[in-house]
Amino acid sequence: MLETELVTKLKQRDEEAFRIIFNDNQKKIFNTCYRIVNDKDVADDITQEVFVKVWSSIDSFRSGSKLSTWIYRIAVTSSLDYLRAQKRKKRYLFLQPFYGEDQKQPEIKATDGNPGILMENAERMMVLNNALNKLPANQRISFLLSKDDEMSSKEIAEILNTTVSAVVSLIHRAKKNLEKMLYKYYTNTINN
């Protein structure tokens, strides 16, 4: 079924159209939310909220952009809203740290059964994940949408409601910041 037909049916509150849209986008949206909030349970909740918003706000969808881009924009905005709320809680209530020790790390799956390689891959993933989490949110999101979801700068610009040149700049700065952090980490590791 074409996207325009799906949108038309969804605007008519067709549950089958919604089911198709949900099935086509749910995993990608969950992964995006998870990479932003870094907590599987929260990402799952946000993903559900995103699709509730899709259902209830479909009339505000403009057919000038792709439906998936509109859904990603809702997901990114919802995830950033969650992070802002967490920062406010931290600042005013002095609750647990923003990136606390009890933070869940992403699961690492490797195909090689060699324990040394598995441990090395796990360490690399942890180091990279920690570096990504230190990036400003707009850089991290732009970088992850570009690299993990293979989105174009134009699509990312639509999601973040900014210009293509701003997205290119965000991705460039993210790469440079990651390079500095990873260089510093590995230089310190080698020297110690």
KOLKOL-949460 format. One line per 3 residues: number of its first residue (from 1); for each residue x, y, z negated of N, C-alpha, C. Coordinates in steps of 0.02 Angstrom, whole numbers. Last residue first. Layout:
REM KOLKOL-949460
NUM = X:Y:Z:X:Y:Z:X:Y:Z  ... $
***
This chain:
REM KOLKOL-949460
192 = 2454:217:-1525:2449:193:-1594:2466:121:-1601  2460:245:-1390:2512:273:-1433:2510:247:-1504  2344:185:-1342:2408:159:-1320:2464:183:-1367 $
189 = 2245:264:-1404:2247:192:-1416:2315:163:-1398  2271:391:-1351:2278:379:-1423:2283:306:-1439  2240:361:-1218:2307:386:-1235:2320:374:-1310 $
186 = 2105:328:-1228:2153:276:-1209:2224:297:-1222  2051:453:-1272:2041:391:-1310:2094:340:-1293  2091:540:-1169:2112:553:-1238:2106:488:-1279 $
183 = 2024:482:-1061:2097:489:-1060:2123:497:-1131  1892:498:-1103:1919:430:-1095:1995:432:-1093  1880:639:-1105:1868:599:-1165:1900:530:-1160 $
180 = 1913:673:-970:1952:700:-1027:1944:656:-1089  1812:602:-900:1883:590:-887:1926:613:-945  1699:665:-950:1710:593:-964:1784:576:-953 $
177 = 1719:793:-896:1716:783:-969:1728:711:-988  1714:763:-758:1774:793:-788:1776:783:-864  1583:712:-748:1641:670:-730:1705:697:-762 $
174 = 1511:825:-788:1505:762:-826:1565:718:-811  1543:916:-687:1566:929:-755:1562:867:-798  1479:849:-579:1551:862:-577:1578:874:-648 $
171 = 1347:854:-622:1379:789:-612:1455:797:-612  1327:993:-624:1318:953:-685:1354:885:-680  1347:1025:-487:1392:1053:-539:1387:1012:-604 $
168 = 1239:959:-432:1306:941:-410:1357:965:-463  1136:1031:-497:1145:959:-510:1215:937:-490  1154:1157:-441:1161:1149:-513:1171:1075:-531 $
165 = 1125:1129:-307:1193:1149:-325:1205:1144:-401  989:1101:-318:1035:1047:-298:1106:1066:-318  909:1174:-463:933:1175:-394:981:1117:-381 $
162 = 777:1101:-563:833:1146:-553:854:1143:-480  699:998:-625:671:1064:-609:726:1117:-604  739:871:-640:762:919:-691:736:989:-680 $
159 = 679:817:-525:664:789:-591:681:840:-646  739:892:-423:666:894:-432:647:869:-502  873:855:-442:853:926:-449:778:932:-459 $
156 = 865:721:-409:882:740:-478:861:812:-490  839:733:-271:790:700:-315:802:720:-388  958:797:-231:893:829:-220:840:799:-266 $
153 = 1056:704:-258:1056:767:-296:990:804:-289  981:540:-263:1014:595:-229:1012:658:-273  1012:401:-370:969:454:-344:1011:508:-310 $
150 = 1058:284:-433:1077:300:-364:1030:351:-332  1048:251:-563:986:246:-524:997:264:-450  1183:268:-602:1146:207:-618:1084:198:-574 $
147 = 1224:394:-543:1265:333:-540:1224:269:-551  1118:488:-557:1157:483:-496:1192:415:-490  1071:469:-685:1024:463:-629:1061:454:-563 $
144 = 1192:496:-754:1161:429:-756:1111:419:-700  1215:633:-724:1265:582:-708:1233:513:-705  1099:693:-775:1116:700:-704:1164:645:-683 $
141 = 1110:656:-911:1053:635:-871:1069:638:-797  1232:719:-948:1223:646:-955:1166:621:-911  1202:854:-924:1256:821:-888:1247:746:-889 $
138 = 1096:875:-1013:1084:885:-941:1140:854:-899  1156:845:-1140:1101:805:-1113:1093:813:-1038  1335:842:-1147:1272:879:-1153:1217:841:-1116 $
135 = 1416:690:-1204:1402:740:-1152:1339:779:-1169  1418:592:-1296:1447:656:-1316:1436:710:-1264  1371:480:-1232:1328:511:-1284:1354:578:-1307 $
132 = 1481:446:-1153:1420:471:-1121:1375:507:-1172  1566:398:-1255:1584:458:-1217:1523:488:-1183  1495:285:-1296:1508:339:-1344:1526:404:-1308 $
129 = 1499:212:-1176:1434:232:-1204:1443:290:-1253  1638:189:-1166:1603:227:-1114:1536:254:-1140  1657:110:-1282:1694:173:-1273:1658:218:-1222 $
126 = 1573:2:-1253:1561:42:-1313:1595:110:-1306  1632:-49:-1137:1563:-25:-1135:1548:20:-1194  1757:-87:-1189:1753:-36:-1136:1683:-6:-1132 $
123 = 1717:-187:-1279:1750:-126:-1304:1745:-70:-1253  1665:-281:-1191:1622:-252:-1243:1651:-187:-1269  1780:-313:-1117:1723:-281:-1084:1676:-248:-1134 $
120 = 1855:-373:-1221:1880:-314:-1186:1824:-277:-1151  1774:-483:-1250:1787:-433:-1302:1812:-368:-1271  1778:-552:-1128:1714:-530:-1156:1724:-474:-1207 $
117 = 1914:-580:-1120:1883:-535:-1070:1817:-509:-1096  1926:-667:-1229:1966:-606:-1226:1936:-556:-1178  1836:-773:-1198:1824:-730:-1256:1864:-665:-1254 $
114 = 1771:-811:-1043:1834:-801:-1078:1824:-752:-1135  1658:-822:-965:1656:-850:-1032:1720:-841:-1072  1587:-699:-866:1648:-736:-881:1646:-759:-953 $
111 = 1476:-621:-862:1471:-686:-831:1532:-729:-847  1404:-526:-993:1460:-541:-949:1452:-611:-921  1315:-396:-1062:1311:-462:-1034:1369:-471:-986 $
108 = 1277:-307:-1201:1327:-315:-1150:1323:-388:-1126  1152:-195:-1253:1176:-263:-1248:1224:-268:-1190  1193:-37:-1327:1164:-77:-1274:1193:-148:-1273 $
105 = 1176:-17:-1504:1216:-13:-1444:1183:-55:-1389  1081:76:-1617:1087:14:-1579:1128:26:-1516  1144:157:-1758:1120:163:-1689:1131:98:-1652 $
102 = 1193:162:-1882:1145:109:-1870:1116:112:-1800  1269:275:-1883:1304:211:-1878:1256:154:-1864  1187:402:-1779:1206:368:-1840:1240:302:-1828 $
99 = 1177:533:-1708:1202:470:-1682:1230:431:-1740  1122:621:-1806:1093:616:-1739:1114:551:-1705  1109:551:-1974:1143:587:-1920:1111:573:-1852 $
96 = 955:559:-2070:1014:524:-2044:1045:562:-1986  906:721:-2128:897:649:-2125:961:617:-2098  885:856:-2159:948:823:-2174:940:747:-2179 $
93 = 781:933:-2120:768:883:-2172:830:845:-2194  831:1020:-2023:791:1045:-2078:780:995:-2135  916:945:-1937:935:1012:-1960:896:1033:-2022 $
90 = 844:829:-1913:911:826:-1943:929:893:-1974  729:878:-1853:725:840:-1916:792:840:-1951  786:935:-1739:752:978:-1788:746:942:-1855 $
87 = 834:820:-1677:881:872:-1698:850:917:-1750  713:756:-1650:760:724:-1695:811:775:-1721  659:845:-1558:624:834:-1621:671:802:-1672 $
84 = 752:828:-1455:745:894:-1487:711:887:-1555  726:695:-1420:791:713:-1448:788:781:-1483  593:709:-1371:607:666:-1429:673:686:-1461 $
81 = 618:790:-1262:575:815:-1316:586:774:-1379  692:702:-1184:725:761:-1212:684:792:-1268  589:611:-1154:649:589:-1190:685:648:-1222 $
78 = 501:693:-1082:478:660:-1144:538:637:-1186  584:728:-973:557:779:-1017:535:749:-1084  604:601:-916:661:641:-940:637:694:-989 $
75 = 471:564:-884:513:523:-928:570:562:-958  430:664:-796:393:654:-858:436:616:-908  523:639:-695:523:704:-728:486:699:-795 $
72 = 484:510:-654:550:520:-686:552:586:-724  362:546:-595:362:502:-654:429:508:-691  408:623:-488:363:654:-538:363:612:-602 $
69 = 478:524:-420:513:583:-445:473:617:-499  374:439:-383:426:415:-429:466:473:-458  305:518:-291:273:500:-355:325:478:-405 $
66 = 393:651:-212:379:580:-219:348:567:-288  306:806:-174:363:767:-195:343:694:-202  185:853:-130:245:877:-96:307:839:-116 $
63 = 73:821:-201:97:772:-153:158:795:-114  74:849:-370:74:881:-304:106:833:-255  -24:804:-506:29:783:-460:20:817:-393 $
60 = -133:827:-582:-85:883:-576:-27:865:-530  -200:708:-587:-231:762:-548:-183:821:-539  -127:632:-677:-118:620:-606:-148:675:-563 $
57 = -132:632:-814:-112:694:-780:-105:686:-705  -164:507:-865:-207:564:-883:-191:628:-844  -67:423:-806:-139:409:-799:-181:471:-810 $
54 = 50:485:-850:38:476:-778:-36:466:-766  34:474:-988:33:541:-957:21:536:-882  49:337:-998:-14:367:-1021:-21:437:-990 $
51 = 178:328:-955:126:301:-912:56:322:-934  244:391:-1062:252:416:-993:195:392:-950  214:309:-1170:186:377:-1168:189:406:-1097 $
48 = 292:198:-1134:219:192:-1138:186:260:-1134  418:259:-1145:396:231:-1081:320:223:-1080  422:286:-1281:420:342:-1234:396:318:-1165 $
45 = 428:154:-1332:372:199:-1349:365:256:-1299  551:114:-1276:490:77:-1260:428:120:-1274  636:204:-1338:630:205:-1265:567:169:-1243 $
42 = 622:160:-1470:600:228:-1452:590:232:-1376  680:33:-1457:612:41:-1480:583:109:-1461  813:63:-1410:766:24:-1370:693:33:-1391 $
39 = 899:209:-1401:864:166:-1448:809:130:-1410  949:315:-1323:995:266:-1352:963:222:-1406  891:417:-1250:880:416:-1323:922:364:-1360 $
36 = 945:395:-1119:942:462:-1148:937:459:-1224  936:261:-1092:1002:293:-1085:1002:363:-1114  798:244:-1111:846:212:-1157:914:246:-1153 $
33 = 745:312:-1002:730:335:-1070:781:307:-1119  796:229:-899:813:301:-902:802:328:-972  736:107:-930:809:113:-929:831:186:-934 $
30 = 600:141:-914:625:118:-979:701:128:-982  599:169:-777:584:222:-825:609:203:-894  630:44:-724:674:100:-710:663:157:-760 $
27 = 520:-32:-771:589:-49:-791:637:9:-780  405:36:-710:414:28:-783:487:14:-803  378:43:-573:419:94:-605:438:81:-677 $
24 = 296:-59:-527:351:-36:-484:400:10:-520  201:-71:-628:246:-127:-615:306:-105:-573  135:56:-615:169:36:-677:220:-18:-663 $
21 = 82:46:-487:130:99:-503:169:82:-566  -4:-64:-507:49:-67:-457:104:-15:-472  -89:-12:-605:-50:-73:-620:9:-79:-571 $
18 = -150:91:-534:-108:106:-592:-62:47:-608  -221:15:-442:-170:61:-418:-122:79:-475  -308:-49:-532:-261:-89:-492:-205:-45:-465 $
15 = -387:56:-580:-340:23:-625:-290:-20:-588  -425:210:-517:-421:139:-497:-367:105:-539  -457:345:-528:-453:303:-589:-456:228:-573 $
12 = -437:423:-423:-505:398:-430:-511:350:-489  -303:438:-431:-343:496:-447:-417:478:-454  -270:312:-382:-257:327:-452:-297:388:-474 $
9 = -303:327:-248:-340:279:-289:-330:293:-363  -206:425:-214:-278:438:-204:-319:391:-248  -89:353:-242:-104:415:-278:-179:431:-273 $
6 = -99:249:-149:-95:235:-221:-115:296:-262  -96:320:-29:-156:282:-47:-157:266:-121  33:372:-36:-24:418:-34:-89:383:-52 $
3 = 110:254:-32:109:295:-93:49:343:-94  29:111:40:67:172:44:59:213:-19  43:-59:0:0:0:0:45:62:0 $
***
